[in-house]
């Protein structure tokens, strides 16, 4: 199984990626650890997470093809 | 008219004129309130902002903007319609990055609902801005 991960705003700049795929990830918590391993500096930033276009605050399990976005504080307007 | 709330580049005067021309069709409305958000040439640490580069999570913008409009319509029962357009990409200082038009039966709800919509856009819409200075350095907001 593969999870599509999107980074926005300053997180795209910090990670050098707007999009990355992670195989064999069981949950959001697991994915966060994998991303912290790849991009340790990400822990210095606040972010919210969405799963398949829904902002989440919990730690759901993930399924093949899920799209997870890491989003810094919004700054529209 | 953008159908997903986003427009590449600035919100143009022509687009705003199109929205304003259409208000004549809303004969159930007696008041229209408009908010126009414009890029400021802020000076930060002696450097002047020349433009803002907006980025957005486009699919989630659609979801969240639909929710914003639903929320405002449910809170203000005299509001007939809400139009919302936000820029992506580059918008220069002095250009427009956000347009909100609320039509209501009467003025009070038009004004209050417009203000509420703008506040929810600021809070809920997944949009980010990178200020580009005249020396081409940048800062995320």
Backbone of each chain as ProteinMPNN parsed JSONL, in Angstrom:
{"seq_chain_A": "XXXXXXXXXXXXXXXXXXXXXXXXXXXXXXXXXXXXXXXXXXXXXXXXXXXXXXXXXXXXXXXXXXXXXXXXXXXXX", "coords_chain_A": {"N_chain_A": [[0.839, -1.199, 0.0], [0.352, 2.315, -0.607], [0.814, 5.645, 0.444], [-0.155, 8.897, -0.398], [1.489, 11.884, 0.151], [1.136, 15.281, 0.849], [2.737, 18.435, 0.982], [2.427, 21.722, 2.172], [2.776, 25.336, 1.802], [5.205, 26.763, 3.933], [6.118, 24.311, 4.709], [6.446, 22.803, 2.415], [8.638, 24.044, 1.39], [10.552, 23.599, 3.418], [10.757, 20.799, 3.435], [11.477, 20.404, 0.875], [9.79, 19.308, -0.91], [6.707, 18.966, -2.649], [5.108, 16.884, -2.846], [4.997, 13.491, -1.916], [5.502, 9.961, -1.812], [4.654, 7.39, 0.436], [5.313, 4.096, 1.258], [3.668, 1.307, 2.88], [2.553, 2.31, 5.396], [0.984, 2.499, 8.498], [-0.69, 4.15, 10.02], [-1.746, 7.553, 10.815], [-0.114, 8.478, 12.892], [2.105, 6.801, 12.613], [2.92, 7.615, 10.076], [3.656, 10.275, 10.628], [5.927, 9.87, 12.201], [7.603, 8.673, 10.316], [7.925, 10.777, 8.547], [9.135, 12.672, 10.183], [11.551, 11.373, 10.544], [12.618, 11.567, 7.968], [12.609, 14.314, 7.558], [13.787, 16.011, 9.84], [13.647, 18.649, 10.737], [11.037, 19.402, 10.619], [9.696, 19.268, 12.981], [9.872, 21.703, 14.187], [7.827, 23.259, 13.325], [4.43, 24.381, 13.326], [1.596, 22.521, 12.396], [-1.363, 21.424, 10.648], [-3.289, 18.502, 9.851], [-4.699, 16.869, 7.067], [-6.865, 14.276, 5.921], [-7.69, 12.734, 3.041], [-9.05, 15.087, 2.13], [-10.263, 15.98, 4.466], [-10.015, 17.659, 7.477], [-8.237, 16.464, 10.231], [-7.989, 15.414, 13.682], [-7.234, 13.24, 15.024], [-5.902, 9.879, 15.177], [-6.166, 8.123, 12.773], [-6.221, 4.874, 11.125], [-4.541, 4.07, 8.048], [-5.227, 3.692, 4.531], [-4.566, 2.05, 1.386], [-3.754, 4.337, -1.162], [-4.697, 6.564, 0.13], [-4.777, 10.119, 0.747], [-2.757, 12.376, 2.326], [-2.355, 15.477, 3.866], [0.001, 17.878, 4.963], [-0.209, 20.787, 6.65], [0.7, 24.068, 7.218], [-0.189, 26.868, 9.462], [-3.083, 28.55, 8.236], [-3.218, 31.242, 5.844], [-4.786, 32.956, 4.302], [-6.378, 35.565, 2.304]], "CA_chain_A": [[0.0, 0.0, 0.0], [1.109, 3.563, -0.714], [0.104, 6.858, 0.872], [0.315, 10.128, -1.042], [1.63, 12.939, 1.157], [1.306, 16.626, 0.288], [3.242, 19.467, 1.901], [2.034, 23.051, 1.693], [3.361, 26.514, 2.419], [6.615, 26.671, 4.328], [6.499, 22.894, 4.846], [6.934, 22.367, 1.099], [10.001, 24.584, 1.262], [11.421, 22.936, 4.395], [10.993, 19.404, 3.04], [11.926, 20.356, -0.524], [8.831, 18.463, -1.645], [5.288, 19.278, -2.535], [4.381, 15.618, -2.883], [5.887, 12.35, -1.707], [4.73, 8.743, -1.56], [5.201, 6.529, 1.487], [4.723, 2.754, 1.283], [3.57, 0.537, 4.13], [2.323, 3.166, 6.568], [-0.241, 1.938, 9.083], [-1.574, 5.16, 10.627], [-1.23, 8.93, 10.774], [1.001, 8.554, 13.835], [3.222, 6.116, 11.964], [3.366, 8.487, 8.981], [4.357, 11.431, 11.209], [7.269, 9.423, 12.596], [8.391, 8.469, 9.091], [8.249, 12.097, 7.989], [10.136, 13.283, 11.077], [12.848, 10.741, 10.241], [13.117, 12.112, 6.695], [12.746, 15.784, 7.636], [13.754, 16.278, 11.292], [13.358, 20.051, 11.039], [9.596, 19.651, 10.572], [9.162, 19.373, 14.356], [9.9, 23.107, 14.616], [6.717, 23.985, 12.707], [3.052, 23.976, 13.623], [0.831, 22.136, 11.201], [-2.568, 20.606, 10.747], [-3.246, 17.375, 8.923], [-5.976, 16.422, 6.487], [-6.891, 12.943, 5.313], [-8.699, 12.694, 1.974], [-9.797, 16.35, 2.113], [-10.95, 16.274, 5.719], [-9.035, 17.975, 8.519], [-8.414, 15.491, 11.308], [-7.241, 15.666, 14.916], [-7.013, 11.963, 15.688], [-4.846, 9.049, 14.601], [-6.82, 7.0, 12.083], [-5.391, 3.993, 10.293], [-4.49, 4.519, 6.659], [-5.479, 2.674, 3.507], [-3.885, 2.271, 0.111], [-4.295, 5.424, -1.984], [-5.094, 7.732, 0.935], [-4.012, 11.356, 0.537], [-2.575, 13.08, 3.603], [-1.696, 16.773, 3.651], [0.591, 18.578, 6.106], [-0.555, 22.174, 6.336], [0.996, 25.088, 8.239], [-1.348, 27.74, 9.701], [-3.616, 29.17, 7.014], [-2.882, 32.676, 5.765], [-5.469, 33.528, 3.143], [-6.871, 36.939, 2.383]], "C_chain_A": [[0.878, 1.255, 0.0], [0.212, 4.735, -0.31], [0.718, 8.049, 0.139], [0.341, 11.245, 0.008], [1.895, 14.267, 0.452], [1.833, 17.563, 1.372], [2.889, 20.833, 1.313], [2.795, 24.15, 2.43], [4.819, 26.296, 2.761], [7.064, 25.215, 4.483], [6.98, 22.317, 3.508], [8.375, 22.841, 0.897], [10.976, 23.839, 2.186], [11.755, 21.51, 3.969], [11.557, 19.294, 1.63], [11.007, 19.533, -1.4], [7.445, 19.071, -1.565], [4.494, 17.984, -2.41], [5.37, 14.459, -2.736], [5.023, 11.13, -1.407], [5.429, 7.891, -0.501], [4.527, 5.16, 1.42], [4.606, 2.224, 2.707], [3.502, 1.425, 5.371], [0.986, 2.76, 7.179], [-1.219, 3.011, 9.57], [-0.957, 6.547, 10.462], [-0.025, 9.076, 11.703], [2.265, 7.942, 13.26], [3.813, 7.007, 10.858], [4.143, 9.692, 9.525], [5.784, 11.051, 11.624], [8.171, 9.245, 11.375], [8.843, 9.817, 8.511], [9.276, 12.822, 8.873], [11.518, 12.673, 10.868], [13.461, 11.362, 8.987], [13.432, 13.606, 6.786], [12.694, 16.209, 9.112], [13.347, 17.711, 11.629], [11.85, 20.342, 11.096], [9.008, 19.806, 11.976], [9.149, 20.815, 14.857], [8.686, 23.895, 14.118], [5.381, 23.452, 13.211], [2.396, 23.538, 12.321], [-0.432, 21.384, 11.58], [-2.496, 19.533, 9.67], [-4.643, 17.138, 8.367], [-5.788, 15.041, 5.881], [-8.035, 12.925, 4.307], [-9.655, 13.89, 2.05], [-10.646, 16.591, 3.355], [-9.896, 16.513, 6.794], [-9.297, 17.071, 9.724], [-7.566, 15.885, 12.518], [-6.911, 14.362, 15.643], [-5.958, 11.152, 14.929], [-5.443, 7.848, 13.866], [-5.81, 6.107, 11.368], [-5.517, 4.441, 8.843], [-4.701, 3.346, 5.71], [-4.767, 3.052, 2.222], [-4.559, 3.399, -0.672], [-4.751, 6.634, -1.189], [-4.182, 8.924, 0.629], [-3.967, 12.12, 1.86], [-1.826, 14.38, 3.331], [-1.199, 17.337, 4.975], [0.52, 20.067, 5.807], [-0.168, 23.113, 7.475], [-0.223, 25.99, 8.444], [-1.772, 28.476, 8.428], [-3.365, 30.678, 7.043], [-3.531, 33.318, 4.541], [-5.858, 34.975, 3.368], [-5.856, 37.939, 1.885]], "O_chain_A": [[1.989, 1.257, 0.531], [-0.964, 4.806, -0.667], [1.938, 8.192, 0.063], [-0.663, 11.513, 0.668], [2.757, 14.366, -0.422], [1.422, 17.487, 2.53], [3.035, 21.064, 0.113], [3.366, 23.943, 3.5], [5.575, 25.718, 1.98], [8.257, 24.922, 4.4], [7.836, 21.433, 3.489], [9.207, 22.141, 0.32], [12.086, 23.495, 1.78], [12.891, 21.06, 4.119], [12.051, 18.24, 1.229], [11.383, 19.111, -2.493], [7.056, 19.623, -0.536], [3.359, 17.98, -1.934], [6.437, 14.452, -3.351], [3.946, 11.248, -0.821], [6.645, 7.701, -0.543], [3.303, 5.07, 1.514], [5.338, 2.632, 3.608], [4.315, 1.288, 6.284], [-0.024, 2.682, 6.48], [-2.433, 2.809, 9.537], [0.187, 6.695, 10.032], [0.964, 9.718, 11.349], [3.357, 8.493, 13.399], [5.03, 7.135, 10.724], [5.163, 10.084, 8.958], [6.725, 11.818, 11.421], [9.345, 9.615, 11.394], [9.975, 9.971, 8.052], [10.171, 13.5, 8.368], [12.533, 13.359, 10.995], [14.657, 11.648, 8.942], [14.385, 14.095, 6.18], [11.67, 16.71, 9.576], [12.769, 17.96, 12.686], [11.437, 21.402, 11.565], [7.946, 20.405, 12.142], [8.483, 21.117, 15.848], [8.534, 25.07, 14.452], [5.218, 22.262, 13.481], [2.628, 24.133, 11.268], [-0.551, 20.802, 12.659], [-1.739, 19.647, 8.706], [-5.637, 17.196, 9.092], [-4.711, 14.687, 5.4], [-9.2, 13.08, 4.673], [-10.877, 13.74, 2.038], [-11.636, 17.322, 3.303], [-9.004, 15.691, 7.001], [-10.433, 16.933, 10.176], [-6.566, 16.592, 12.394], [-6.372, 14.383, 16.749], [-5.209, 11.705, 14.124], [-5.256, 6.703, 14.277], [-4.698, 6.529, 11.05], [-6.48, 5.107, 8.465], [-4.405, 2.192, 6.024], [-4.414, 4.21, 1.999], [-5.78, 3.415, -0.827], [-5.155, 7.636, -1.778], [-3.005, 8.772, 0.304], [-5.001, 12.463, 2.433], [-0.797, 14.388, 2.655], [-1.899, 17.278, 5.985], [1.109, 20.549, 4.84], [-0.667, 22.962, 8.59], [-1.19, 25.897, 7.687], [-0.941, 28.955, 7.657], [-3.307, 31.3, 8.104], [-2.91, 34.116, 3.838], [-5.696, 35.531, 4.454], [-6.122, 39.141, 1.887]]}, "seq_chain_B": "XXXXXXXXXXXXXXXXXXXXXXXXXXXXXXXXXXXXXXXXXXXXXXXXXXXXXXXXXXXXXXXXXXXXXXXXXXXXXXXXXXXXXXXXXXXXXXXXXXXXXXXXXXXXXXXXXXXXXXXXXXXXXXXXXXXXXXXXXXXXX", "coords_chain_B": {"N_chain_B": [[-16.675, 33.198, -14.542], [-15.145, 31.94, -11.653], [-15.461, 28.508, -10.715], [-14.563, 27.106, -8.614], [-13.847, 28.696, -6.571], [-11.281, 29.716, -6.71], [-8.806, 31.726, -8.368], [-6.381, 32.18, -10.842], [-3.721, 34.328, -10.316], [-4.287, 37.926, -9.873], [-7.498, 39.069, -8.569], [-9.444, 40.466, -10.914], [-10.464, 43.807, -11.957], [-12.321, 43.578, -13.942], [-13.525, 41.097, -13.481], [-14.72, 41.604, -11.02], [-16.504, 43.574, -11.828], [-18.2, 42.003, -13.389], [-19.43, 40.431, -11.417], [-20.74, 42.482, -10.039], [-22.448, 43.454, -11.964], [-24.217, 41.362, -12.123], [-25.705, 41.571, -9.833], [-28.025, 42.913, -10.212], [-29.807, 41.053, -11.071], [-30.618, 39.869, -8.808], [-33.296, 40.244, -7.519], [-34.579, 39.836, -5.158], [-33.063, 40.869, -3.226], [-32.086, 43.546, -1.082], [-29.839, 44.691, -0.22], [-26.342, 44.747, -0.66], [-23.199, 43.603, 0.278], [-19.753, 44.191, 0.07], [-16.48, 42.857, 0.232], [-13.145, 43.655, -0.333], [-10.025, 42.404, -0.631], [-6.714, 43.471, -0.554], [-3.323, 43.418, -1.679], [-0.811, 44.568, 0.438], [1.909, 46.87, 0.349], [3.839, 46.211, 2.446], [6.388, 47.231, 4.764], [9.031, 45.463, 5.969], [11.439, 44.964, 8.288], [12.919, 46.924, 6.945], [12.621, 46.156, 4.331], [10.694, 46.151, 1.355], [7.516, 44.821, 0.483], [6.905, 43.397, -2.642], [5.253, 41.661, -3.989], [2.783, 39.067, -3.387], [2.985, 35.602, -3.22], [0.595, 33.314, -3.603], [-0.411, 30.125, -2.435], [-2.404, 27.159, -2.596], [-4.407, 24.506, -1.251], [-6.118, 23.034, -3.405], [-8.321, 21.227, -3.712], [-9.216, 20.966, -1.085], [-9.819, 23.605, -0.513], [-12.165, 23.957, -1.968], [-13.895, 22.24, -0.542], [-13.833, 23.433, 2.036], [-14.624, 26.077, 1.515], [-17.215, 25.685, 0.581], [-18.309, 24.797, 2.991], [-17.993, 27.102, 4.577], [-19.73, 28.892, 3.326], [-22.155, 27.562, 3.657], [-22.315, 27.594, 6.459], [-22.516, 30.378, 6.993], [-24.85, 31.028, 5.614], [-26.653, 29.565, 7.12], [-26.565, 30.879, 9.508], [-27.419, 33.455, 9.02], [-30.445, 34.35, 8.207], [-31.546, 36.026, 6.355], [-29.875, 36.275, 4.287], [-29.222, 35.962, 0.846], [-27.382, 35.153, -1.114], [-23.905, 34.232, -1.539], [-20.838, 35.207, -2.764], [-17.534, 34.242, -3.501], [-14.151, 34.695, -4.059], [-10.802, 33.787, -4.349], [-7.342, 34.497, -4.79], [-4.734, 32.568, -6.431], [-1.212, 31.964, -6.907], [0.833, 34.674, -8.202], [0.349, 37.898, -6.835], [0.511, 41.273, -7.144], [1.605, 44.086, -5.097], [-0.991, 46.285, -4.324], [-2.744, 45.044, -5.991], [-5.672, 42.886, -6.173], [-6.61, 40.288, -3.987], [-8.632, 38.922, -2.772], [-12.118, 38.542, -2.937], [-15.306, 39.179, -1.778], [-18.764, 38.909, -1.891], [-21.809, 39.601, -0.561], [-25.227, 39.112, -0.647], [-28.303, 40.26, 0.558], [-31.614, 40.401, 2.02], [-31.85, 42.726, 3.495], [-29.826, 45.493, 4.786], [-28.371, 45.125, 7.238], [-27.887, 42.364, 7.757], [-26.539, 41.747, 5.405], [-24.126, 43.159, 5.697], [-23.121, 42.142, 8.148], [-22.928, 39.39, 7.575], [-21.125, 39.387, 5.495], [-18.812, 40.251, 6.789], [-18.494, 38.108, 8.584], [-18.053, 36.023, 6.759], [-15.582, 36.757, 5.646], [-13.948, 36.578, 7.926], [-14.103, 33.824, 8.406], [-12.933, 32.859, 6.076], [-10.302, 33.68, 6.482], [-9.708, 32.073, 8.677], [-10.313, 29.411, 7.976], [-9.744, 28.684, 5.314], [-7.622, 26.764, 3.285], [-5.056, 28.244, 2.436], [-1.965, 29.742, 1.58], [0.584, 32.241, 2.087], [3.361, 33.745, 0.543], [5.48, 36.255, 1.074], [7.075, 38.297, -1.207], [9.926, 40.211, -1.462], [11.283, 43.391, -2.58], [13.953, 42.92, -3.11], [13.912, 40.345, -3.902], [14.132, 38.427, -1.909], [12.341, 36.36, 0.478], [9.49, 35.785, 2.651], [7.541, 33.644, 4.632], [4.131, 33.93, 5.534]], "CA_chain_B": [[-16.746, 33.131, -13.078], [-14.497, 30.711, -11.176], [-16.445, 27.634, -10.061], [-13.965, 26.435, -7.45], [-13.489, 29.782, -5.645], [-9.901, 30.175, -6.888], [-8.472, 32.309, -9.664], [-4.928, 32.322, -10.985], [-3.375, 35.743, -10.412], [-5.163, 38.825, -9.111], [-8.917, 39.232, -8.898], [-9.394, 41.657, -11.772], [-11.609, 44.728, -11.912], [-13.331, 43.065, -14.888], [-14.287, 40.034, -12.813], [-15.566, 42.249, -10.003], [-17.603, 44.22, -12.564], [-19.158, 40.96, -13.776], [-20.243, 40.108, -10.229], [-21.602, 43.615, -9.686], [-23.525, 43.537, -12.961], [-25.195, 40.303, -11.879], [-26.551, 41.775, -8.647], [-29.328, 43.399, -10.67], [-30.702, 39.893, -11.242], [-31.048, 39.389, -7.484], [-34.332, 41.22, -7.163], [-35.06, 39.595, -3.792], [-32.099, 41.472, -2.302], [-32.13, 45.003, -0.958], [-28.52, 45.183, 0.203], [-25.184, 43.925, -1.051], [-21.983, 44.053, 0.961], [-18.566, 43.717, -0.646], [-15.161, 43.011, 0.831], [-12.055, 43.517, -1.289], [-8.727, 42.293, 0.035], [-5.664, 43.954, -1.464], [-1.957, 43.19, -1.197], [-0.15, 45.785, 0.935], [3.365, 46.966, 0.19], [4.374, 46.351, 3.809], [7.841, 47.311, 4.947], [9.415, 44.568, 7.056], [12.893, 45.061, 8.475], [13.49, 47.799, 5.931], [12.399, 45.649, 2.969], [9.316, 46.414, 0.929], [6.855, 43.72, -0.221], [6.492, 43.759, -4.008], [4.116, 40.817, -4.365], [2.553, 37.876, -2.577], [2.745, 34.374, -3.981], [-0.378, 32.496, -2.872], [-0.592, 28.73, -2.814], [-3.637, 26.647, -1.992], [-4.766, 23.091, -1.411], [-7.307, 23.389, -4.18], [-9.477, 20.353, -3.424], [-9.722, 21.281, 0.259], [-10.43, 24.942, -0.593], [-13.556, 23.768, -2.416], [-14.644, 21.66, 0.585], [-13.941, 24.387, 3.146], [-15.411, 27.244, 1.094], [-18.621, 25.24, 0.614], [-18.728, 24.775, 4.411], [-18.093, 28.495, 5.042], [-20.969, 29.484, 2.789], [-23.27, 26.887, 4.33], [-22.358, 28.1, 7.833], [-23.006, 31.763, 7.019], [-26.26, 31.012, 5.204], [-27.493, 29.032, 8.205], [-26.555, 31.831, 10.622], [-28.085, 34.715, 8.63], [-31.562, 33.836, 7.396], [-31.961, 37.004, 5.337], [-28.853, 36.289, 3.218], [-29.691, 35.243, -0.345], [-26.273, 34.511, -1.838], [-22.546, 34.624, -1.153], [-19.819, 34.953, -3.788], [-16.215, 34.246, -2.867], [-13.057, 34.394, -4.989], [-9.467, 34.013, -3.775], [-6.248, 34.325, -5.759], [-3.536, 31.757, -6.24], [-0.126, 32.518, -7.726], [1.389, 35.98, -7.839], [-0.497, 39.098, -6.801], [1.402, 42.387, -6.809], [1.109, 45.109, -4.176], [-2.003, 47.12, -4.962], [-3.722, 44.202, -6.691], [-6.704, 42.313, -5.298], [-6.423, 38.85, -3.778], [-9.843, 38.315, -2.197], [-13.366, 39.257, -3.203], [-16.494, 38.563, -1.173], [-19.993, 39.675, -2.145], [-22.952, 38.99, 0.115], [-26.5, 39.756, -0.964], [-29.32, 39.936, 1.566], [-32.839, 41.182, 1.907], [-31.657, 44.032, 4.13], [-28.409, 45.842, 4.901], [-27.649, 44.677, 8.438], [-27.385, 40.998, 7.577], [-25.544, 41.754, 4.321], [-22.844, 43.63, 6.239], [-22.629, 41.198, 9.167], [-22.588, 38.102, 6.948], [-19.901, 39.607, 4.716], [-17.723, 40.258, 7.767], [-18.335, 36.735, 9.078], [-17.467, 35.223, 5.675], [-14.155, 37.105, 5.543], [-13.258, 35.999, 9.088], [-14.004, 32.369, 8.209], [-11.929, 32.646, 5.018], [-8.99, 33.802, 7.133], [-9.497, 30.993, 9.647], [-10.585, 28.041, 7.523], [-9.392, 28.352, 3.932], [-6.224, 26.314, 3.213], [-4.3, 29.106, 1.52], [-0.735, 30.232, 2.223], [1.164, 33.341, 1.324], [4.798, 34.0, 0.629], [5.734, 37.652, 0.687], [8.31, 38.469, -1.973], [10.374, 41.592, -1.301], [11.857, 43.995, -3.794], [15.266, 42.316, -3.394], [13.587, 38.95, -4.246], [14.087, 37.53, -0.758], [10.934, 36.1, 0.786], [9.123, 35.407, 4.014], [6.212, 33.037, 4.717], [3.241, 34.522, 6.536]], "C_chain_B": [[-16.062, 31.832, -12.615], [-15.515, 29.817, -10.461], [-15.852, 26.889, -8.876], [-13.393, 27.453, -6.465], [-12.086, 30.354, -5.874], [-9.702, 30.739, -8.284], [-6.952, 32.478, -9.695], [-4.598, 33.802, -11.177], [-4.381, 36.606, -9.667], [-6.63, 38.699, -9.508], [-9.012, 40.549, -9.677], [-10.627, 42.551, -11.571], [-12.717, 44.239, -12.84], [-14.191, 41.988, -14.234], [-15.226, 40.63, -11.767], [-16.76, 42.942, -10.68], [-18.661, 43.202, -12.975], [-20.062, 40.597, -12.597], [-21.219, 41.247, -9.926], [-22.737, 43.786, -10.695], [-24.631, 42.531, -12.653], [-26.093, 40.589, -10.676], [-27.929, 42.313, -9.036], [-30.338, 42.282, -10.876], [-31.269, 39.421, -9.904], [-32.124, 40.337, -6.952], [-34.961, 40.952, -5.796], [-34.145, 40.251, -2.756], [-32.235, 42.987, -2.29], [-30.796, 45.59, -0.541], [-27.428, 44.204, -0.199], [-23.964, 44.485, -0.323], [-20.787, 43.388, 0.31], [-17.344, 43.883, 0.244], [-14.119, 42.763, -0.257], [-10.751, 43.5, -0.507], [-7.617, 42.603, -0.957], [-4.292, 43.708, -0.846], [-1.314, 44.527, -0.813], [1.343, 45.728, 0.645], [3.98, 47.212, 1.56], [5.883, 46.524, 3.77], [8.199, 46.475, 6.158], [10.934, 44.553, 7.14], [13.563, 45.838, 7.338], [13.289, 47.329, 4.5], [10.927, 45.771, 2.606], [8.761, 45.216, 0.145], [6.481, 44.178, -1.621], [5.339, 42.894, -4.499], [3.944, 39.711, -3.341], [2.302, 36.712, -3.516], [1.824, 33.493, -3.132], [-0.335, 31.062, -3.37], [-1.796, 28.188, -2.047], [-3.725, 25.14, -2.179], [-6.134, 23.109, -2.088], [-8.529, 22.526, -3.844], [-10.087, 20.69, -2.061], [-10.324, 22.691, 0.309], [-11.903, 24.804, -0.987], [-14.413, 23.249, -1.25], [-14.885, 22.713, 1.666], [-14.764, 25.623, 2.762], [-16.901, 26.89, 1.043], [-19.149, 25.269, 2.052], [-18.923, 26.185, 4.946], [-19.429, 29.091, 4.594], [-22.191, 28.866, 3.456], [-23.443, 27.418, 5.758], [-22.976, 29.497, 7.887], [-24.481, 31.815, 6.625], [-27.162, 30.504, 6.328], [-27.58, 30.018, 9.369], [-27.349, 33.098, 10.311], [-29.223, 34.368, 7.668], [-32.052, 34.804, 6.325], [-30.963, 37.044, 4.164], [-29.311, 35.407, 2.061], [-28.565, 34.531, -1.073], [-24.936, 35.061, -1.352], [-21.616, 34.248, -2.3], [-18.457, 35.127, -3.136], [-15.172, 33.857, -3.908], [-11.736, 34.731, -4.302], [-8.418, 33.736, -4.852], [-5.342, 33.163, -5.391], [-2.458, 32.358, -7.15], [0.235, 33.924, -7.281], [0.366, 37.104, -7.899], [0.377, 40.249, -6.311], [0.76, 43.321, -5.788], [0.16, 46.031, -4.932], [-3.028, 46.328, -5.743], [-4.603, 43.473, -5.664], [-6.549, 40.793, -5.221], [-7.671, 38.154, -3.234], [-11.041, 39.192, -2.511], [-14.509, 38.475, -2.571], [-17.68, 39.491, -1.43], [-21.151, 38.931, -1.491], [-24.201, 39.811, -0.208], [-27.543, 39.297, 0.045], [-30.555, 40.792, 1.347], [-32.637, 42.6, 2.411], [-30.201, 44.224, 4.518], [-27.684, 45.207, 6.085], [-27.062, 43.288, 8.241], [-26.367, 40.927, 6.441], [-24.17, 42.113, 4.871], [-22.27, 42.62, 7.231], [-22.177, 39.881, 8.536], [-21.322, 38.236, 6.099], [-18.695, 39.567, 5.649], [-17.437, 38.844, 8.276], [-17.654, 35.853, 8.012], [-15.963, 35.488, 5.576], [-13.376, 36.499, 6.712], [-13.082, 34.492, 8.927], [-13.014, 32.024, 7.1], [-10.531, 32.675, 5.638], [-8.678, 32.582, 7.995], [-9.479, 29.607, 9.001], [-10.036, 27.682, 6.148], [-7.918, 27.958, 3.826], [-5.444, 27.028, 2.103], [-3.089, 29.631, 2.289], [-0.139, 31.352, 1.396], [2.642, 33.514, 1.623], [5.01, 35.429, 0.155], [7.088, 37.732, -0.016], [8.698, 39.948, -1.9], [11.033, 42.094, -2.582], [13.231, 43.433, -4.127], [15.158, 40.819, -3.709], [13.789, 37.962, -3.095], [12.604, 37.318, -0.402], [10.735, 35.71, 2.245], [7.725, 34.802, 3.974], [5.408, 33.728, 5.797], [2.411, 33.435, 7.167]], "O_chain_B": [[-16.366, 30.754, -13.125], [-16.339, 30.31, -9.689], [-16.549, 26.127, -8.205], [-12.556, 27.114, -5.628], [-11.741, 31.379, -5.286], [-10.329, 30.302, -9.249], [-6.331, 32.865, -8.706], [-5.123, 34.451, -12.082], [-5.222, 36.097, -8.925], [-6.961, 38.283, -10.618], [-8.693, 41.614, -9.148], [-11.671, 42.111, -11.088], [-13.9, 44.452, -12.573], [-15.41, 41.959, -14.401], [-16.379, 40.216, -11.643], [-17.88, 42.902, -10.172], [-19.859, 43.481, -12.923], [-21.278, 40.47, -12.741], [-22.381, 41.006, -9.598], [-23.84, 44.203, -10.342], [-25.812, 42.792, -12.881], [-27.123, 39.937, -10.505], [-28.887, 42.181, -8.275], [-31.548, 42.506, -10.863], [-32.253, 38.683, -9.853], [-31.875, 41.13, -6.044], [-35.78, 41.74, -5.324], [-34.416, 40.195, -1.556], [-32.464, 43.624, -3.318], [-30.62, 46.808, -0.505], [-27.587, 42.988, -0.086], [-23.734, 45.695, -0.314], [-20.795, 42.188, 0.034], [-17.181, 44.899, 0.92], [-14.203, 41.789, -1.004], [-10.416, 44.458, 0.189], [-7.586, 42.061, -2.062], [-4.129, 43.784, 0.372], [-1.273, 45.473, -1.6], [1.958, 44.662, 0.691], [4.561, 48.267, 1.816], [6.561, 46.033, 2.868], [7.723, 46.745, 7.26], [11.622, 44.179, 6.19], [14.624, 45.458, 6.842], [13.72, 47.993, 3.558], [10.039, 45.532, 3.424], [9.429, 44.668, -0.732], [5.828, 45.208, -1.792], [4.539, 43.332, -5.326], [4.835, 39.446, -2.534], [1.526, 36.807, -4.467], [2.222, 32.993, -2.08], [-0.235, 30.812, -4.571], [-2.155, 28.697, -0.985], [-3.189, 24.579, -3.135], [-7.169, 23.189, -1.427], [-9.639, 23.041, -3.708], [-11.308, 20.699, -1.899], [-11.241, 22.941, 1.09], [-12.773, 25.454, -0.409], [-15.509, 23.75, -1.003], [-16.005, 22.866, 2.153], [-15.511, 26.154, 3.584], [-17.748, 27.701, 1.418], [-20.273, 25.702, 2.306], [-19.879, 26.454, 5.672], [-20.151, 29.705, 5.379], [-23.149, 29.567, 3.781], [-24.562, 27.661, 6.21], [-23.846, 29.769, 8.714], [-25.265, 32.552, 7.222], [-28.297, 30.956, 6.472], [-28.548, 30.0, 10.13], [-27.886, 33.739, 11.214], [-29.002, 34.126, 6.481], [-32.877, 34.442, 5.486], [-31.177, 37.751, 3.179], [-29.729, 34.266, 2.257], [-28.758, 33.432, -1.594], [-24.841, 36.175, -0.835], [-21.609, 33.104, -2.753], [-18.248, 36.032, -2.328], [-15.292, 32.82, -4.561], [-11.571, 35.816, -3.746], [-8.587, 32.863, -5.703], [-5.193, 32.811, -4.22], [-2.754, 33.153, -8.042], [-0.019, 34.318, -6.143], [-0.378, 37.245, -8.87], [0.915, 40.206, -5.205], [-0.461, 43.348, -5.631], [0.464, 46.494, -6.032], [-4.07, 46.863, -6.123], [-4.315, 43.453, -4.467], [-6.382, 40.111, -6.233], [-7.749, 36.925, -3.241], [-10.994, 40.415, -2.373], [-14.662, 37.274, -2.795], [-17.6, 40.7, -1.213], [-21.435, 37.78, -1.824], [-24.221, 41.033, -0.06], [-27.657, 38.109, 0.348], [-30.54, 41.768, 0.597], [-33.169, 43.557, 1.848], [-29.43, 43.266, 4.577], [-26.529, 44.798, 5.965], [-25.886, 43.058, 8.522], [-25.43, 40.132, 6.503], [-23.174, 41.461, 4.557], [-21.089, 42.28, 7.17], [-21.152, 39.324, 8.928], [-20.537, 37.293, 6.003], [-17.685, 38.933, 5.345], [-16.28, 38.436, 8.385], [-16.787, 35.039, 8.334], [-15.17, 34.557, 5.439], [-12.28, 35.97, 6.524], [-12.034, 33.946, 9.272], [-12.33, 31.003, 7.178], [-9.693, 31.817, 5.361], [-7.54, 32.114, 8.041], [-8.725, 28.731, 9.424], [-9.876, 26.501, 5.84], [-7.048, 28.728, 4.232], [-5.215, 26.498, 1.016], [-3.17, 29.924, 3.482], [-0.319, 31.417, 0.18], [3.097, 33.442, 2.765], [4.755, 35.767, -1.001], [8.108, 37.292, 0.514], [7.901, 40.826, -2.232], [11.297, 41.339, -3.518], [13.645, 43.457, -5.286], [16.164, 40.113, -3.775], [13.629, 36.758, -3.299], [11.728, 38.012, -0.92], [11.675, 35.358, 2.958], [6.821, 35.368, 3.359], [5.939, 34.072, 6.854], [1.591, 33.714, 8.041]]}, "name": "protein", "num_of_chains": 2, "seq": "XXXXXXXXXXXXXXXXXXXXXXXXXXXXXXXXXXXXXXXXXXXXXXXXXXXXXXXXXXXXXXXXXXXXXXXXXXXXXXXXXXXXXXXXXXXXXXXXXXXXXXXXXXXXXXXXXXXXXXXXXXXXXXXXXXXXXXXXXXXXXXXXXXXXXXXXXXXXXXXXXXXXXXXXXXXXXXXXXXXXXXXXXXXXXXXXXXXXXXXXXXXXXXXXXXXXXXXXXX"}
